[in-house]
């Protein structure tokens, strides 16, 4: 095996692991109340997660380093950045009503169930089964829209229920159906989200509500995909 290929494969795994570093910085920023840094770091982790799979396939990491489980590494990092960091944010003042903060613990437990399902991701058509732990996105909107704690709790409980509903959700970076428009609209949404992050700690209700076009598109598209597949 050429040394260059081995080095490249290790670099791809290192790239994936850097998502955990971003998550650690974000977690510290949560407790410091620095929400701009929180979401800058979560955005960086999201960018890594969206791109490391393609890099891994291009570098053929499974073939070059067969004793390293890249999918397990990815799941460890994702659970930390998509679940643990947002759950820590949910218990901060003003996000949930005090009596509703145990819902953050429910997020941790429900997501552990979701991550452990062997059928959590479709292997042929590439989809998610159950709400795909986008707690970071919910946390982002709770902060940037400054929505009421009771409303936030209702949204969390609804999402928690859908973790256990065997509905197929679109897998934006891997899916075949609706891939083009989903990625294109996702890039538009990402640009809007970065602008909203840059304006923190000031909320961005105008742009924020406008940016909801993409979560709405994603949810409706997932429902259509589920019933057609």
DRENPA-3360 file (N, C-alpha, C; in nm, 2 decimals, always signed):
BEGIN
1 = XXXXXXXX = +0.08/-0.12/+0.00/+0.00/+0.00/+0.00/+0.09/+0.13/+0.00 ~ +0.08/+0.21/-0.10/+0.16/+0.34/-0.10/+0.14/+0.42/+0.02 ~ +0.25/+0.47/+0.07/+0.24/+0.55/+0.20/+0.15/+0.67/+0.18 ~ +0.15/+0.73/+0.06/+0.07/+0.85/+0.04/-0.08/+0.82/+0.06 ~ -0.12/+0.70/+0.01/-0.26/+0.66/+0.03/-0.30/+0.64/+0.17 ~ -0.21/+0.58/+0.25/-0.23/+0.56/+0.39/-0.24/+0.69/+0.46 ~ -0.15/+0.78/+0.43/-0.15/+0.91/+0.49/-0.28/+0.99/+0.46 ~ -0.32/+0.98/+0.34/-0.45/+1.05/+0.30/-0.57/+0.99/+0.37;
9 = XXXXXXXX = -0.57/+0.86/+0.39/-0.68/+0.80/+0.46/-0.68/+0.85/+0.61 ~ -0.56/+0.85/+0.67/-0.56/+0.90/+0.81/-0.60/+1.05/+0.82 ~ -0.56/+1.13/+0.72/-0.60/+1.27/+0.72/-0.75/+1.28/+0.71 ~ -0.82/+1.20/+0.64/-0.96/+1.20/+0.63/-1.03/+1.17/+0.76 ~ -0.98/+1.07/+0.83/-1.03/+1.04/+0.97/-1.00/+1.15/+1.06 ~ -0.88/+1.21/+1.05/-0.85/+1.33/+1.14/-0.95/+1.44/+1.11 ~ -0.98/+1.46/+0.98/-1.07/+1.57/+0.95/-1.21/+1.54/+1.01 ~ -1.25/+1.42/+1.01/-1.38/+1.39/+1.08/-1.37/+1.42/+1.23;
17 = XXXXXXXX = -1.26/+1.37/+1.29/-1.24/+1.39/+1.43/-1.24/+1.54/+1.47 ~ -1.20/+1.63/+1.38/-1.19/+1.77/+1.41/-1.33/+1.82/+1.44 ~ -1.44/+1.75/+1.40/-1.57/+1.79/+1.43/-1.59/+1.79/+1.58 ~ -1.53/+1.69/+1.65/-1.54/+1.69/+1.80/-1.47/+1.80/+1.86 ~ -1.36/+1.85/+1.81/-1.30/+1.97/+1.86/-1.39/+2.09/+1.85 ~ -1.45/+2.10/+1.73/-1.55/+2.21/+1.71/-1.66/+2.20/+1.81 ~ -1.71/+2.08/+1.84/-1.81/+2.06/+1.94/-1.77/+2.10/+2.08 ~ -1.64/+2.07/+2.11/-1.59/+2.10/+2.24/-1.58/+2.25/+2.27;
25 = XXXXXXXX = -1.54/+2.32/+2.16/-1.53/+2.47/+2.17/-1.67/+2.52/+2.19 ~ -1.77/+2.47/+2.11/-1.90/+2.51/+2.12/-1.96/+2.49/+2.25 ~ -1.93/+2.37/+2.31/-1.99/+2.34/+2.45/-1.94/+2.44/+2.55 ~ -1.81/+2.47/+2.54/-1.76/+2.57/+2.64/-1.82/+2.71/+2.61 ~ -1.85/+2.74/+2.49/-1.91/+2.87/+2.46/-2.06/+2.87/+2.51 ~ -2.12/+2.75/+2.51/-2.26/+2.75/+2.57/-2.26/+2.80/+2.71 ~ -2.17/+2.74/+2.79/-2.16/+2.77/+2.93/-2.11/+2.92/+2.96 ~ -2.04/+2.97/+2.86/-1.99/+3.11/+2.87/-2.10/+3.21/+2.82;
33 = XXXXXXXX = -2.21/+3.16/+2.76/-2.31/+3.24/+2.71/-2.28/+3.31/+2.58 ~ -2.18/+3.26/+2.51/-2.13/+3.32/+2.38/-2.20/+3.24/+2.27 ~ -2.32/+3.28/+2.23/-2.39/+3.20/+2.14/-2.34/+3.22/+1.99 ~ -2.28/+3.33/+1.97/-2.22/+3.35/+1.83/-2.11/+3.24/+1.81 ~ -2.02/+3.22/+1.91/-1.92/+3.12/+1.90/-1.98/+2.98/+1.90 ~ -2.08/+2.96/+1.97/-2.15/+2.83/+1.97/-2.19/+2.79/+1.83 ~ -2.25/+2.88/+1.76/-2.31/+2.85/+1.63/-2.20/+2.86/+1.52 ~ -2.10/+2.94/+1.54/-1.99/+2.93/+1.44/-1.92/+2.79/+1.45;
41 = XXXXXXXX = -1.90/+2.74/+1.57/-1.84/+2.61/+1.58/-1.93/+2.50/+1.54 ~ -2.06/+2.51/+1.57/-2.15/+2.41/+1.52/-2.16/+2.41/+1.37 ~ -2.16/+2.53/+1.31/-2.16/+2.54/+1.16/-2.03/+2.47/+1.10 ~ -1.92/+2.49/+1.17/-1.80/+2.43/+1.12/-1.81/+2.28/+1.13 ~ -1.87/+2.23/+1.24/-1.89/+2.08/+1.26/-1.98/+2.03/+1.15 ~ -2.09/+2.11/+1.12/-2.18/+2.07/+1.02/-2.12/+2.06/+0.88 ~ -2.03/+2.16/+0.85/-1.96/+2.16/+0.72/-1.87/+2.03/+0.71 ~ -1.80/+2.00/+0.82/-1.72/+1.88/+0.82/-1.80/+1.76/+0.80;
49 = XXXXXXXX = -1.91/+1.75/+0.87/-2.00/+1.63/+0.86/-2.06/+1.62/+0.72 ~ -2.08/+1.73/+0.65/-2.14/+1.73/+0.52/-2.04/+1.69/+0.41 ~ -1.91/+1.70/+0.44/-1.81/+1.68/+0.34/-1.72/+1.56/+0.36 ~ -1.71/+1.51/+0.49/-1.61/+1.40/+0.52/-1.65/+1.27/+0.45 ~ -1.78/+1.24/+0.43/-1.82/+1.12/+0.37/-1.77/+1.11/+0.22 ~ -1.78/+1.22/+0.15/-1.73/+1.22/+0.01/-1.58/+1.20/+0.01 ~ -1.51/+1.27/+0.10/-1.37/+1.26/+0.10/-1.33/+1.11/+0.14 ~ -1.40/+1.05/+0.23/-1.37/+0.91/+0.27/-1.39/+0.82/+0.15;
57 = XXXXXXXX = -1.49/+0.84/+0.08/-1.52/+0.75/-0.04/-1.41/+0.77/-0.15 ~ -1.37/+0.90/-0.17/-1.27/+0.93/-0.27/-1.13/+0.87/-0.23 ~ -1.10/+0.87/-0.10/-0.97/+0.82/-0.05/-0.98/+0.67/-0.02 ~ -1.10/+0.61/-0.03/-1.12/+0.46/-0.01/-1.07/+0.42/+0.13 ~ -1.11/+0.49/+0.23/-1.06/+0.47/+0.36/-1.09/+0.33/+0.41 ~ -1.20/+0.28/+0.38/-1.24/+0.14/+0.42/-1.14/+0.04/+0.37 ~ -1.09/+0.06/+0.25/-1.00/-0.03/+0.19/-0.86/-0.01/+0.24 ~ -0.82/+0.12/+0.26/-0.68/+0.15/+0.30/-0.66/+0.12/+0.45;
65 = XXXXXXXX = -0.76/+0.15/+0.53/-0.76/+0.14/+0.68/-0.88/+0.05/+0.73 ~ -0.88/-0.07/+0.69/-1.00/-0.16/+0.72/-1.03/-0.18/+0.87 ~ -0.92/-0.16/+0.95/-0.94/-0.18/+1.10/-0.99/-0.05/+1.17 ~ -1.01/+0.06/+1.10/-1.07/+0.18/+1.15/-1.21/+0.19/+1.10 ~ -1.31/+0.20/+1.20/-1.45/+0.22/+1.16/-1.48/+0.37/+1.15 ~ -1.48/+0.42/+1.03/-1.51/+0.56/+1.00/-1.65/+0.59/+1.04 ~ -1.74/+0.50/+1.01/-1.88/+0.53/+1.04/-1.91/+0.54/+1.19 ~ -1.84/+0.46/+1.27/-1.85/+0.47/+1.42/-1.79/+0.61/+1.46;
73 = XXXXXXXX = -1.68/+0.64/+1.41/-1.62/+0.77/+1.44/-1.71/+0.89/+1.41 ~ -1.77/+0.88/+1.29/-1.87/+0.98/+1.25/-1.99/+0.99/+1.34 ~ -2.04/+0.87/+1.39/-2.15/+0.87/+1.48/-2.12/+0.93/+1.62 ~ -1.99/+0.90/+1.66/-1.95/+0.96/+1.79/-1.95/+1.11/+1.78 ~ -1.89/+1.16/+1.68/-1.87/+1.31/+1.66/-2.01/+1.37/+1.64 ~ -2.10/+1.30/+1.56/-2.23/+1.36/+1.54/-2.32/+1.36/+1.66 ~ -2.31/+1.26/+1.75/-2.39/+1.26/+1.87/-2.34/+1.37/+1.96 ~ -2.22/+1.40/+1.96/-2.17/+1.51/+2.04/-2.21/+1.65/+1.99;
81 = XXXXXXXX = -2.20/+1.67/+1.86/-2.23/+1.80/+1.80/-2.37/+1.82/+1.77 ~ -2.44/+1.72/+1.73/-2.59/+1.74/+1.70/-2.68/+1.72/+1.82 ~ -2.63/+1.65/+1.93/-2.71/+1.62/+2.04/-2.67/+1.68/+2.17 ~ -2.54/+1.65/+2.21/-2.50/+1.69/+2.34/-2.49/+1.84/+2.35 ~ -2.42/+1.90/+2.26/-2.41/+2.05/+2.26/-2.54/+2.12/+2.26 ~ -2.63/+2.09/+2.17/-2.76/+2.15/+2.17/-2.84/+2.12/+2.30 ~ -2.83/+2.00/+2.36/-2.90/+1.97/+2.48/-2.84/+2.06/+2.60 ~ -2.71/+2.09/+2.60/-2.66/+2.18/+2.70/-2.71/+2.32/+2.68;
89 = XXXXXXXX = -2.74/+2.36/+2.55/-2.79/+2.49/+2.53/-2.94/+2.50/+2.57 ~ -3.01/+2.39/+2.56/-3.15/+2.39/+2.59/-3.18/+2.42/+2.74 ~ -3.08/+2.39/+2.82/-3.10/+2.41/+2.97/-3.05/+2.55/+3.01 ~ -3.01/+2.63/+2.92/-2.96/+2.77/+2.95/-3.09/+2.86/+2.97 ~ -3.07/+2.96/+3.05/-3.18/+3.05/+3.09/-3.25/+3.10/+2.96 ~ -3.38/+3.10/+2.96/-3.46/+3.16/+2.85/-3.49/+3.07/+2.73 ~ -3.43/+2.95/+2.73/-3.45/+2.86/+2.62/-3.58/+2.78/+2.64 ~ -3.58/+2.71/+2.76/-3.70/+2.63/+2.80/-3.75/+2.68/+2.93;
97 = XXXXXXXX = -3.88/+2.66/+2.96/-3.93/+2.69/+3.09/-3.85/+2.60/+3.19 ~ -3.83/+2.65/+3.31/-3.75/+2.57/+3.41/-3.81/+2.43/+3.43 ~ -3.94/+2.42/+3.44/-4.01/+2.29/+3.46/-4.00/+2.20/+3.34 ~ -3.96/+2.26/+3.22/-3.95/+2.18/+3.10/-3.81/+2.13/+3.07 ~ -3.71/+2.17/+3.15/-3.57/+2.14/+3.12/-3.54/+1.99/+3.11 ~ -3.61/+1.91/+3.19/-3.58/+1.76/+3.17/-3.60/+1.72/+3.03 ~ -3.66/+1.79/+2.94/-3.68/+1.76/+2.80/-3.54/+1.75/+2.74 ~ -3.44/+1.82/+2.79/-3.30/+1.82/+2.73/-3.25/+1.68/+2.76;
105 = XXXXXXXX = -3.28/+1.62/+2.87/-3.23/+1.48/+2.90/-3.30/+1.38/+2.81 ~ -3.43/+1.41/+2.78/-3.50/+1.32/+2.69/-3.44/+1.33/+2.55 ~ -3.39/+1.44/+2.51/-3.32/+1.45/+2.38/-3.20/+1.36/+2.38 ~ -3.12/+1.36/+2.49/-3.00/+1.27/+2.49/-3.04/+1.12/+2.48 ~ -3.15/+1.08/+2.55/-3.19/+0.94/+2.55/-3.25/+0.90/+2.42 ~ -3.34/+0.98/+2.37/-3.41/+0.95/+2.24/-3.31/+0.95/+2.13 ~ -3.21/+1.04/+2.13/-3.11/+1.04/+2.02/-3.02/+0.92/+2.03 ~ -2.99/+0.87/+2.15/-2.91/+0.75/+2.17/-2.98/+0.63/+2.10;
113 = XXXXXXXX = -3.11/+0.63/+2.12/-3.19/+0.52/+2.06/-3.18/+0.54/+1.91 ~ -3.20/+0.66/+1.86/-3.19/+0.68/+1.71/-3.06/+0.64/+1.65 ~ -2.95/+0.68/+1.72/-2.81/+0.65/+1.67/-2.78/+0.50/+1.67 ~ -2.84/+0.43/+1.76/-2.81/+0.29/+1.78/-2.90/+0.20/+1.68 ~ -2.99/+0.25/+1.62/-3.08/+0.17/+1.53/-2.99/+0.13/+1.41 ~ -3.00/+0.00/+1.38/-2.92/-0.05/+1.26/-2.98/-0.01/+1.13 ~ -3.11/+0.03/+1.14/-3.18/+0.07/+1.01/-3.20/+0.22/+1.01 ~ -3.11/+0.30/+1.09/-3.13/+0.44/+1.10/-3.11/+0.51/+0.97;
121 = XXXXXXXX = -3.03/+0.45/+0.88/-3.00/+0.51/+0.75/-3.02/+0.41/+0.65 ~ -3.10/+0.45/+0.54/-3.12/+0.36/+0.43/-2.99/+0.34/+0.36 ~ -2.95/+0.21/+0.33/-2.82/+0.19/+0.27/-2.83/+0.19/+0.11 ~ -2.94/+0.19/+0.05/-2.96/+0.19/-0.09/-3.01/+0.33/-0.14 ~ -3.12/+0.37/-0.09/-3.18/+0.50/-0.13/-3.12/+0.61/-0.05 ~ -3.06/+0.59/+0.07/-3.00/+0.69/+0.15/-3.11/+0.78/+0.21 ~ -3.16/+0.75/+0.32/-3.26/+0.83/+0.40/-3.24/+0.80/+0.54 ~ -3.30/+0.88/+0.63/-3.30/+0.86/+0.77/-3.43/+0.80/+0.81;
129 = XXXXXXXX = -3.43/+0.72/+0.92/-3.55/+0.67/+0.98/-3.57/+0.74/+1.11 ~ -3.69/+0.80/+1.13/-3.71/+0.88/+1.25/-3.65/+1.02/+1.24 ~ -3.69/+1.11/+1.32/-3.64/+1.25/+1.32/-3.48/+1.24/+1.33 ~ -3.41/+1.30/+1.24/-3.26/+1.27/+1.23/-3.18/+1.37/+1.32 ~ -3.22/+1.39/+1.44/-3.14/+1.45/+1.55/-3.08/+1.59/+1.50 ~ -3.17/+1.67/+1.43/-3.13/+1.80/+1.40/-3.15/+1.90/+1.51 ~ -3.11/+1.86/+1.63/-3.13/+1.95/+1.75/-3.05/+2.07/+1.74 ~ -2.93/+2.07/+1.67/-2.85/+2.19/+1.65/-2.93/+2.30/+1.57;
137 = XXXXXXXX = -3.01/+2.25/+1.47/-3.09/+2.34/+1.39/-3.20/+2.40/+1.48 ~ -3.27/+2.32/+1.56/-3.37/+2.37/+1.65/-3.31/+2.47/+1.75 ~ -3.19/+2.44/+1.81/-3.13/+2.53/+1.90/-3.10/+2.67/+1.83 ~ -3.05/+2.66/+1.70/-3.02/+2.78/+1.63/-3.14/+2.87/+1.61 ~ -3.26/+2.81/+1.58/-3.38/+2.90/+1.57/-3.43/+2.94/+1.70 ~ -3.42/+2.87/+1.80/-3.46/+2.91/+1.94/-3.38/+3.04/+1.98 ~ -3.26/+3.04/+1.94/-3.17/+3.16/+1.98/-3.19/+3.28/+1.88 ~ -3.18/+3.25/+1.75/-3.19/+3.36/+1.66/-3.32/+3.42/+1.64;
145 = XXXXXXXX = -3.43/+3.34/+1.67/-3.56/+3.40/+1.66/-3.61/+3.44/+1.80 ~ -3.54/+3.41/+1.90/-3.58/+3.44/+2.04/-3.72/+3.40/+2.07 ~ -3.76/+3.28/+2.03/-3.89/+3.23/+2.05/-3.92/+3.20/+2.20 ~ -4.05/+3.20/+2.24/-4.08/+3.18/+2.38/-4.05/+3.04/+2.43 ~ -4.00/+3.03/+2.56/-3.97/+2.90/+2.61/-4.07/+2.79/+2.60 ~ -4.20/+2.83/+2.62/-4.31/+2.73/+2.61/-4.32/+2.68/+2.46 ~ -4.31/+2.77/+2.37/-4.31/+2.73/+2.23/-4.19/+2.64/+2.20 ~ -4.07/+2.67/+2.25/-3.96/+2.59/+2.22/-3.98/+2.45/+2.28;
153 = XXXXXXXX = -4.04/+2.44/+2.40/-4.06/+2.31/+2.46/-4.16/+2.23/+2.37 ~ -4.26/+2.29/+2.32/-4.36/+2.22/+2.24/-4.29/+2.17/+2.11 ~ -4.20/+2.24/+2.05/-4.13/+2.20/+1.93/-4.04/+2.08/+1.97 ~ -3.97/+2.09/+2.08/-3.88/+1.98/+2.13/-3.96/+1.85/+2.15 ~ -4.08/+1.86/+2.22/-4.16/+1.74/+2.24/-4.21/+1.68/+2.11 ~ -4.25/+1.76/+2.02/-4.29/+1.71/+1.89/-4.18/+1.64/+1.82 ~ -4.06/+1.70/+1.82/-3.94/+1.63/+1.75/-3.91/+1.50/+1.82 ~ -3.92/+1.50/+1.96/-3.89/+1.38/+2.03/-3.98/+1.27/+1.99;
161 = XXXXXXXX = -4.11/+1.30/+1.97/-4.21/+1.20/+1.93/-4.17/+1.14/+1.80 ~ -4.12/+1.23/+1.71/-4.09/+1.18/+1.57/-3.96/+1.10/+1.56 ~ -3.88/+1.11/+1.67/-3.77/+1.02/+1.67/-3.81/+0.87/+1.66 ~ -3.93/+0.84/+1.73/-3.97/+0.71/+1.74/-4.08/+0.67/+1.63 ~ -4.11/+0.77/+1.54/-4.20/+0.74/+1.43/-4.12/+0.69/+1.31 ~ -4.14/+0.57/+1.26/-4.06/+0.52/+1.15/-4.09/+0.59/+1.02 ~ -4.07/+0.72/+1.01/-4.09/+0.79/+0.89/-3.95/+0.81/+0.82 ~ -3.95/+0.81/+0.69/-3.83/+0.83/+0.62/-3.81/+0.98/+0.59;
169 = XXXXXXXX = -3.69/+1.03/+0.63/-3.65/+1.17/+0.62/-3.54/+1.18/+0.51 ~ -3.54/+1.28/+0.44/-3.44/+1.30/+0.33/-3.30/+1.31/+0.39 ~ -3.20/+1.25/+0.32/-3.06/+1.25/+0.36/-2.99/+1.34/+0.26 ~ -2.98/+1.47/+0.29/-2.94/+1.57/+0.19/-2.81/+1.54/+0.11 ~ -2.71/+1.50/+0.18/-2.58/+1.48/+0.12/-2.56/+1.35/+0.04 ~ -2.65/+1.25/+0.06/-2.64/+1.12/+0.00/-2.75/+1.08/-0.09 ~ -2.87/+1.14/-0.08/-2.99/+1.09/-0.14/-2.98/+1.11/-0.29 ~ -3.06/+1.03/-0.36/-3.07/+1.03/-0.51/-3.18/+1.12/-0.55;
177 = XXXXXXXX = -3.30/+1.10/-0.49/-3.42/+1.18/-0.53/-3.41/+1.32/-0.47 ~ -3.45/+1.42/-0.55/-3.46/+1.56/-0.51/-3.32/+1.61/-0.46 ~ -3.22/+1.55/-0.51/-3.08/+1.59/-0.46/-3.04/+1.73/-0.50 ~ -3.06/+1.76/-0.63/-3.02/+1.89/-0.69/-3.09/+2.01/-0.61 ~ -3.22/+2.01/-0.62/-3.29/+2.13/-0.55/-3.26/+2.13/-0.40 ~ -3.25/+2.01/-0.34/-3.23/+2.01/-0.19/-3.09/+2.07/-0.16 ~ -2.99/+2.04/-0.23/-2.86/+2.09/-0.21/-2.85/+2.24/-0.24 ~ -2.91/+2.28/-0.35/-2.91/+2.42/-0.40/-2.98/+2.51/-0.29;
185 = XXXXXXXX = -3.10/+2.47/-0.25/-3.17/+2.54/-0.15/-3.10/+2.54/-0.02 ~ -3.03/+2.43/+0.01/-2.96/+2.42/+0.14/-2.84/+2.52/+0.14 ~ -2.78/+2.54/+0.03/-2.67/+2.64/+0.02/-2.72/+2.78/+0.04 ~ -2.84/+2.81/-0.02/-2.90/+2.94/+0.01/-2.93/+2.96/+0.16 ~ -2.99/+2.85/+0.21/-3.02/+2.86/+0.36/-2.90/+2.88/+0.44 ~ -2.79/+2.81/+0.41/-2.66/+2.82/+0.48/-2.61/+2.96/+0.48 ~ -2.62/+3.03/+0.36/-2.57/+3.17/+0.35/-2.66/+3.26/+0.45 ~ -2.79/+3.23/+0.45/-2.87/+3.31/+0.54/-2.84/+3.28/+0.68;
193 = XXXXXXXX = -2.82/+3.16/+0.72/-2.79/+3.12/+0.85/-2.66/+3.18/+0.90 ~ -2.55/+3.19/+0.81/-2.43/+3.25/+0.85/-2.44/+3.40/+0.88 ~ -2.53/+3.46/+0.80/-2.55/+3.60/+0.83/-2.62/+3.62/+0.96 ~ -2.72/+3.53/+0.99/-2.78/+3.54/+1.12/-2.69/+3.52/+1.24 ~ -2.59/+3.42/+1.22/-2.49/+3.40/+1.32/-2.41/+3.52/+1.34 ~ -2.37/+3.58/+1.23/-2.28/+3.70/+1.24/-2.35/+3.81/+1.32 ~ -2.48/+3.82/+1.32/-2.55/+3.92/+1.39/-2.57/+3.90/+1.54 ~ -2.54/+3.77/+1.58/-2.56/+3.74/+1.72/-2.47/+3.82/+1.81;
201 = XXXXXXXX = -2.51/+3.86/+1.93/-2.62/+3.81/+2.01/-2.76/+3.87/+1.97 ~ -2.76/+3.97/+1.87/-2.89/+4.03/+1.84/-2.97/+3.92/+1.76 ~ -3.10/+3.91/+1.79/-3.18/+3.81/+1.71/-3.21/+3.86/+1.57 ~ -3.24/+3.77/+1.48/-3.27/+3.81/+1.34/-3.41/+3.76/+1.30 ~ -3.51/+3.81/+1.36/-3.65/+3.76/+1.33/-3.69/+3.77/+1.19 ~ -3.66/+3.88/+1.12/-3.70/+3.90/+0.98/-3.64/+3.79/+0.89 ~ -3.50/+3.79/+0.89/-3.43/+3.70/+0.81/-3.46/+3.55/+0.86 ~ -3.47/+3.54/+0.99/-3.49/+3.41/+1.04/-3.62/+3.34/+1.00;
209 = XXXXXXXX = -3.73/+3.42/+1.00/-3.85/+3.36/+0.96/-3.85/+3.33/+0.81 ~ -3.78/+3.42/+0.73/-3.77/+3.40/+0.59/-3.69/+3.27/+0.56 ~ -3.59/+3.24/+0.64/-3.50/+3.12/+0.62/-3.57/+2.99/+0.65 ~ -3.69/+3.00/+0.72/-3.76/+2.88/+0.75/-3.81/+2.81/+0.63 ~ -3.80/+2.88/+0.51/-3.84/+2.81/+0.39/-3.77/+2.67/+0.37 ~ -3.65/+2.67/+0.41/-3.57/+2.54/+0.39/-3.62/+2.43/+0.49 ~ -3.62/+2.46/+0.62/-3.68/+2.35/+0.71/-3.82/+2.31/+0.66 ~ -3.90/+2.40/+0.61/-4.03/+2.37/+0.57/-4.02/+2.28/+0.44;
217 = XXXXXXXX = -3.94/+2.32/+0.35/-3.92/+2.24/+0.23/-3.87/+2.10/+0.26 ~ -3.77/+2.09/+0.36/-3.72/+1.96/+0.40/-3.82/+1.87/+0.46 ~ -3.90/+1.93/+0.55/-4.01/+1.85/+0.62/-4.11/+1.80/+0.52 ~ -4.16/+1.89/+0.43/-4.27/+1.86/+0.34/-4.21/+1.76/+0.24 ~ -4.09/+1.78/+0.19/-4.02/+1.69/+0.10/-4.00/+1.55/+0.16 ~ -3.97/+1.55/+0.29/-3.96/+1.42/+0.36/-4.09/+1.34/+0.36 ~ -4.20/+1.42/+0.39/-4.33/+1.35/+0.40/-4.37/+1.30/+0.26 ~ -4.35/+1.38/+0.16/-4.38/+1.33/+0.02/-4.29/+1.21/-0.01;
225 = XXXXX = -4.17/+1.21/+0.02/-4.08/+1.10/-0.01/-4.12/+0.98/+0.06 ~ -4.15/+0.99/+0.19/-4.19/+0.88/+0.27/-4.31/+0.81/+0.21 ~ -4.41/+0.88/+0.17/-4.54/+0.82/+0.12/-4.52/+0.77/-0.02 ~ -4.43/+0.82/-0.09/-4.41/+0.77/-0.23/-4.31/+0.65/-0.24 ~ -4.23/+0.64/-0.14/-4.13/+0.53/-0.14/-4.18/+0.40/-0.09;
% end
